[in-house]
Structures are given as structure tokens and as C-alpha cells.
Amino acid sequence: MNVRGELKGEQLILTIDLSAKAQKQARPSSTGKTKLIATTNGFINYGHVKVSLNATIPLK
């Protein structure tokens, strides 16, 4: 959800859309304290590296 990853040489570039539209579409976190704007939904592989990411924004 809203996370793109790309290997460029020896760097992993993660891109998250922080636009107003993406923030409006964010869903409540499991605790309900924040909104989840981006997640990898668990671990994903980029080459030999595993990444797990959750990006949250405050509730308004």
C-alpha cells in the first residue's frame, strides 16, 4: 500500500506518496491512534535485504 522500492546500485530507494490525496485515503491503524499512510504489509525482499515498513500520520 503506497510504498515503492527500487534498488539502484548499492542503494535501496523507498518512495511513499505523501500527497493530500494519499493522506485522505489513509486508513486507521490497528490501535486507532494514527492513520496508516503506507505499509509493506509485512516483510518484502529487495535483493538480499528484507524490509518491513509502516508509515503513519496523526489523526486529525
NORRA-V540474 format. One line per field, one symbol per residue. phi: phi as a letter, one per 20 degrees, with the letter a starting at -180 (. if undefined). psi: psi as a letter, one per 30 degrees, with the letter a starting at -180 (. if undefined). A space follows every 10 residues. Layout:
BEGIN
phi->???
psi->???
END
This chain:
BEGIN
phi->.mcccbecmd cdddccfdfg ffffefdfff enecdeebbe loececmedd ccccdccffd
psi->jgkkkkkjcg kkjkkkjgle eeeefklklf fgflkjfklf haklkjbgkk kkkkklllk.
END
